[in-house]
Amino acid sequence: QKEVEQNSGPLSVPEGAIASLNCTYSDRVSQSFFWYRQYSGKSPELIMSIYSNGDKEDGRFTAQLNKASQYVSLLIRDSQPSDSATYLCAVPAGANSKLTFGKGITLSVRP
Amino acid sequence: KAGVTQTPRYLIKTRGQQVTLSCSPISGHRSVSWYQQTPGQGLQFLFEYFSETQRNKGNFPGRFSGRQFSNSRSEMNVSTLELGDSALYLCASSHGLGRFTGELFFGEGSRLTVL
């Protein structure tokens, strides 16, 4: 059973700061990792995916993967109040379209 | 193009009753997955259907069941409801073919309250 841990949180940062969200996973053979964002009262949506070690940047968002440490993180630069949401880390769990999700980190960006 | 549609959005049941939830995936998507979301456990995988066949199953008791129809619409059923079944039930669709990109398209969910 693949495990995904998101132990830090809730997280509160001031507007304009960098928010750092962390996730660890148990299965060393995991090859791909995903970050979903869920606004309060809404459903999750995919915002970032990362497949190889290092950084992947998309606008204000950067996903970082360290397979040796089994660690994946999401950095949000210039945080905005609209970034306030729960961020879920996910890994594929076997074949097909199954994902195992972490419990999420709730981010609050203070104006 | 229309998103994933779930019905009903809200429902209240009493212990011992059963409930059926419905999900219509995005047109062209053949995979439908169901997740249970609770504050304590987060998002937990229930099962996945593809072309009317269950492809994956999570660690839930047999009271939780599902099916998929030839038009890819899916239903899940929970029998003999317990208080702990109170949750948001999310349906997600994807193409289901080839390499999984990790992108699931979620519906707005069905919020079940068991009294």
Interface residues (C-beta under 8 A of the other chain):
Chain A: S32 F34 K42 S43 P44 E45 L46 S49 L88 A90 P92 A93 G94 A95 N96 S97 K98 L99 T100 F101 G102 K103 G104
Chain B: S31 S33 Y35 Q41 G42 L43 Q44 F45 E48 F50 R55 N56 L90 S94 G96 F100 T101 G102 E103 L104 F106 G107 E108 G109
